């Protein structure tokens, strides 16, 4: 699924009790994945310390390209680890930042540092690059330069614009098929979930704990479906709707991102004294539309046309910590046509480097393989014009992002029914106004995973809500990882509710000077908040 406010939330409400997680019954079999025997010898961990993570270790593991042929061709996955320090060892905690296509190597250090020491110390925190991603081999890059600016405008108002978009999507699908014909049939969520079980065996663990964000919640749920008796604890943050894999999910996203864009415009209007874009959100919207229209004909810095502008502002739908930087760039362009701040914002939030191209290639490969997509382009046109009529901010940009699936040359799998009565209690964490994974998906997953517990950030709109500044949510996560306890509520869908974090404040001129370089995690250091570090790893379409 598509990328320091230190105020803490209030206490959780609706909590009427805590339930300890218990192991699932021994002997539960995997319903969909025959299990290959994996040699339980130890991995060769080597020091790969960084300044921020002096105990970080790295390793690699070979897994079958085709898990149904365990003695056939092997591929290599890259792993990272922060070793446990407590006397009481709770086993490995595998962590994933989402995607699909997100690199998880940096997540080990982030999670180990961001969790309270008592919660993290008992685990070996394990990061990994899924198959096709990052330092794993082979790493996909289907069509270098696919996102090079300036691309055709997203909204296909003319037949020539639509043809340009279709040709570009088809070219990407063809490039993937040409370069990776032998690999693409095995770049999918089920294969990635079975990789996790190879990692588990190579770690010498009978069971694993798992913590995933965004798409990582679906990966975790699929793993749990295949191997329910091998799950010790599982926390899922910003939850994918398992009923909408994946075409419908993107149409639903478009409406949710429209709402988040409107929230950004309203915030900008509220700070009219700073940005001078209008005190009425409708006025700010009109000026944003005018900016997009102008950039269609005259791209900023020969880099930021209408499509790149959308790429730049989309991350604001994931994380409101980006709003001040985006509003500054918007204001600078609206007042005198200053383009440098807009170009800088694009380069930090919207541009794709080689790592981004790799991530997108895996994103497309997994999404197009995981489930069926319409092959009739007329269907895409009807659906996306219908969505665009109500939600024009991202409808067509998102359509073109996923359009290679209309021309994908590998047959699709059937979606996985993740319904599961055999797990220990799973902890779900979700913001009510999340755009990338709308709230209804968390409710659906809550019903699918019997005995799960849902903790809600009421009114929150960010994607990825734990370990990003909300102490209330983090307490629930830390308690669960430490003791296995989950909250149990007596009313509504939620078992516990946390207050959302306050909205960001406009930056002072002095503070803006600090924002010229990247954060240590690789993401843009725009706010100094924990959320900036998390979203730097989750990516612009986390």
FENVENBEL-V751725 format. One record per backbone hydrogen bond with DSSP energy under -0.5 kcal/mol. CO is the residue of the C=O (numbers start at 1). NH is the residue of the N-H. Records with the same first field share a line. If there is no record, write none. Layout:
# FENVENBEL-V751725
CO = NH + NH
This chain:
# FENVENBEL-V751725
3 = 541
4 = 6
13 = 497
14 = 16
17 = 488
19 = 486
25 = 28
34 = 36
39 = 41
43 = 45
46 = 58
53 = 50 + 56
55 = 83
56 = 48
57 = 81
58 = 46
59 = 79
61 = 77
63 = 75
65 = 67
66 = 69
69 = 72
73 = 65
75 = 63
76 = 137
77 = 61
78 = 129
79 = 59
80 = 127
81 = 57 + 83
82 = 125
87 = 89
91 = 124
92 = 94 + 209
93 = 126
94 = 211
95 = 128
96 = 213
98 = 102
102 = 130
104 = 107 + 108
105 = 108
106 = 110
107 = 111
108 = 112
109 = 113
110 = 114
111 = 115
116 = 119 + 120
117 = 121
120 = 123
121 = 85 + 86
122 = 90 + 91
123 = 125
124 = 93 + 126
125 = 82 + 127
126 = 95
127 = 80
128 = 104 + 130
129 = 78
130 = 133
132 = 140
133 = 136
137 = 76
143 = 146
145 = 148
154 = 156
155 = 157
158 = 162
159 = 163
160 = 164
161 = 165
162 = 166
163 = 167
164 = 168
165 = 169
166 = 170
167 = 171
168 = 172
169 = 173
170 = 174
171 = 175
172 = 176
173 = 177
174 = 178
175 = 179
176 = 180
180 = 183 + 184
183 = 186
184 = 187
186 = 188
188 = 192
189 = 193
190 = 194
191 = 195
192 = 196
193 = 197
194 = 198
195 = 199
196 = 200
197 = 201
198 = 202
199 = 203
200 = 205
201 = 204
208 = 232 + 233
209 = 94
210 = 235
211 = 96
212 = 237
213 = 216
214 = 217 + 218 + 240
215 = 218 + 219
216 = 220
217 = 221
218 = 222
219 = 223
220 = 224
221 = 225
222 = 226
223 = 227
225 = 31
227 = 230
228 = 231
230 = 208 + 232
233 = 210
234 = 427
235 = 212
236 = 429
237 = 214
240 = 242
241 = 244
244 = 246 + 249
246 = 250
247 = 251
248 = 252
249 = 253
250 = 254
251 = 255
252 = 256
253 = 257
254 = 258
255 = 259
256 = 260
257 = 261
258 = 262
259 = 263
260 = 264
261 = 265
262 = 266
263 = 267
264 = 268
265 = 269
266 = 270
267 = 271
269 = 272
271 = 274 + 275
272 = 276
279 = 281
280 = 283 + 284
281 = 285
282 = 286
283 = 287
284 = 288
285 = 289
286 = 290
287 = 291
288 = 292
289 = 293
290 = 294
291 = 295
292 = 296
293 = 297
294 = 297 + 298
299 = 302
300 = 303 + 304
303 = 305
304 = 300
305 = 309
306 = 310
307 = 311
308 = 312
309 = 313
310 = 314
311 = 315
313 = 316
314 = 317 + 318
315 = 318 + 319
317 = 435
318 = 463
319 = 322
320 = 323
322 = 326
323 = 327
324 = 328
325 = 329
326 = 330
327 = 331
328 = 332
329 = 333
330 = 334
331 = 335
332 = 338
333 = 337
334 = 336
339 = 343
340 = 344
341 = 345
342 = 346
343 = 347
344 = 348
345 = 349 + 350
346 = 350 + 351
351 = 353
353 = 357
354 = 358
355 = 359
356 = 360
357 = 361
358 = 362
359 = 363
360 = 364
361 = 365
362 = 366
363 = 367
364 = 368
365 = 369
366 = 370
367 = 371
369 = 413
375 = 377
376 = 379 + 380
377 = 381
378 = 382
379 = 383
380 = 384
381 = 385
382 = 386
383 = 387
384 = 388
385 = 389
386 = 390
387 = 390 + 391
391 = 395
394 = 398
395 = 399
396 = 400
397 = 401
398 = 402
399 = 403
402 = 405
403 = 406
404 = 407
405 = 408
416 = 418
420 = 450
426 = 428 + 453
427 = 236
428 = 455
429 = 238
430 = 457
431 = 434
432 = 439
435 = 438
438 = 441 + 442
439 = 442 + 443
440 = 444
441 = 445
442 = 446
443 = 447
444 = 448
445 = 449
448 = 420 + 450
449 = 452
453 = 428 + 455
454 = 495 + 496
455 = 430
456 = 458 + 498
457 = 432 + 460
458 = 500
460 = 433
461 = 435
462 = 464
465 = 468
468 = 531
469 = 471
470 = 474
471 = 475
472 = 476
473 = 477
474 = 478
475 = 479
476 = 480
477 = 481
478 = 482
479 = 483 + 484 + 485
480 = 484
484 = 21
486 = 19
488 = 16
496 = 456
497 = 13
498 = 458
508 = 512
509 = 513
510 = 513
511 = 514
512 = 515
513 = 516
514 = 517
517 = 525
519 = 522
523 = 519
524 = 526
529 = 532 + 533
530 = 534
531 = 535
532 = 536
533 = 537
534 = 537 + 538
535 = 539
539 = 542
542 = 99 + 215
